[in-house]
Amino acid sequence: MKKNLDWANIGFGYRPTDYRYVSTFKDGAWDEGALTTDDTVTISESAGVFQYAQTCFEGMKAYTTEDGHTVIFRPDLNAERMMDSCERLRLPVVPKEKFLDAVVKTVRANIDWVPPYGSGATLYIRPFVMGTGPVLGVQPAKESQFRVFVSPVGPYFKGGVRPLKLKVSGYDRAAPVGTGHVKAGLNYAMSLYAIEEAHHQGYDENMYLDSRTRTYVEETGGANFLFVTRDGTVVTPKSSTILPSITRRSLMVVAKEYLGLKCEEREIPFAELGEMAECGLCGTAAVISPVGKVVDGDKEYTFDTSDGNMGPTVRKLYETLTGIQMGRIEAPKGWICTVD
Ligand SMILES: *Cc1c(COP(=O)(O)O)cnc(C)c1O
């Protein structure tokens, strides 16, 4: 039986559910892994995760489709991305099959927490790996844990979609040959100062530029950019220092294959911003959020948000991808993983 929650009003926050998955890496190997009801972790005060932020994570969602199945969207890509993150942080790599098995097991065990179709809510899935073994000198921990928990989350835009207002940040998100392309906890710890500053100044998010030249558009603290030019081409920044968003990669396929639009992944000079008609932020949380305004000092760039607070093309992209996820539109092969 589904949990009796007020799905439309649960908000976007952590809410512990019945089960989580834990697997331990010790003596050079992962153990079998198992579900547990214990939502706490007891590890050494000197664990790699505490001392040197040796941790990475993933974020994905389970949905109830129109015909009542529980599905996950492209979890194989999250598995691959976490393998890259682990590698870069010298954490033991979680094999793809183990990742997928853990995610499916955790969702199945918490099936009553998967919000019903049409509620606007979804089940957020958070896999993560951390160094749990003690370290003092800077080195990789010898023991690690891979965990997966889930939390029901409400509609990202409570009370409807609202165009976002961004500022061009004076801070950098990722060093030129750093860790911007992996989902490492450290990237988010150091972004907190900049995001709070932006919030205090009345902005929703930061637009980060490339830190080498500060002339190209990169991304925000947690979502990739997608632009639509005045002649209807969908453009997204190409950079080795942005996080390869699965939502953004999927939207580019939708734009090309479903909507027949011209698509480009290329470097986008900030100086081109004035030529863009529409702007959106792509990520698992909101799929695509419309950007209404980007402010750079005393300059302002505004974007079309005339179709229910979104640009018309961003609206089409949003409707098509959410339609695919919810089972209303046929998905490309391999995009939907059915859990029940
Ligand atoms: C997670 C994340 C995204 C979005 O990726 P999705 O796979 O679409 O959820 C984009 N940028 C950053 C910095 C992120 O951490």
The ligand as an SDF file (V2000), in Angstrom:
LIG
                    3D

 15 15  0  0  0  0  0  0  0  0999 V2000
   24.0350   16.4510  -11.3050 C   0  0  0  0  0  0  0  0  0  0  0  0
   24.4530   17.6730  -12.0310 C   0  0  0  0  0  0  0  0  0  0  0  0
   23.8690   18.0650  -13.2530 C   0  0  0  0  0  0  0  0  0  0  0  0
   22.6730   17.3650  -13.8300 C   0  0  0  0  0  0  0  0  0  0  0  0
   22.9040   16.0670  -14.2560 O   0  0  0  0  0  0  0  0  0  0  0  0
   21.6860   15.0840  -14.5330 P   0  0  0  0  0  0  0  0  0  0  0  0
   22.3470   13.8000  -14.8740 O   0  0  0  0  0  0  0  0  0  0  0  0
   20.9250   15.6350  -15.6730 O   0  0  0  0  0  0  0  0  0  0  0  0
   20.8670   15.0420  -13.2980 O   0  0  0  0  0  0  0  0  0  0  0  0
   24.4080   19.1540  -13.9220 C   0  0  0  0  0  0  0  0  0  0  0  0
   25.4410   19.8650  -13.4030 N   0  0  0  0  0  0  0  0  0  0  0  0
   25.9910   19.5460  -12.2170 C   0  0  0  0  0  0  0  0  0  0  0  0
   27.1150   20.3680  -11.7120 C   0  0  0  0  0  0  0  0  0  0  0  0
   25.5150   18.4500  -11.5030 C   0  0  0  0  0  0  0  0  0  0  0  0
   26.0500   18.1430  -10.3280 O   0  0  0  0  0  0  0  0  0  0  0  0
  1  2  1  0
  2  3  1  0
  2 14  2  0
  3  4  1  0
  3 10  2  0
  4  5  1  0
  5  6  1  0
  6  7  2  0
  6  8  1  0
  6  9  1  0
 10 11  1  0
 11 12  2  0
 12 13  1  0
 12 14  1  0
 14 15  1  0
M  END
$$$$
